[in-house]
Amino acid sequence: MTLDSVVWDRLVEHAVGEYPNECCGILVRDPTGVIEVIRIRNVQDEMHGRDPSRFPRTARTAYAGHPGDLKDALERAELPGFSLTAFYHSHPDHAAYFSEEDVGQATPFGEPSYPEAVQIVLSVYGREVRDVKAFAWSEERSAYVETAVRIA
């Protein structure tokens, strides 16, 4: 996965700006090949506030994308000539890895909802992005596997 410097800067800005909470969003490629960064509001704290027994984690350690934001972003990705490139989120004060929780969100029924979309995780410590990793769905392995990330 190659991220140009503009996209990378927007991802870093979002992850650092939401710290110490997790951020989340989507990357959509337009018909000219330009990747758009679409931020999705993390409503995990709202869910936790309404029902802490059902949603024990806060936005500090989890994310839940705002349904309206997510719907709008996915509709944009379905426009003629557009494509869904990736989902992204941050791990505040933790390494960049695709956690069991992340896999569960990406594969709610045992298979990926969007197998073509890469999953990007940014590791943020003290308002500094220290690492980024990407994970792509492998049909062969029926799992997400780490794939190279290059910042151009």
Secondary structure, 3 states (H helix, E strand, C coil): CEECHHHHHHHHHHHHHHCCCCCEEEEEECCCCCEEEEEECECHHHHHHHCCCCCCCCCCCCCCECHHHHHHHHHHHCCCCCEEEEEEEEEECCCCCCCHHHHHHHCCCCCCCCCCCEEEEEEEECCEEEEEEEEEEECCCCEEEEECCEEC
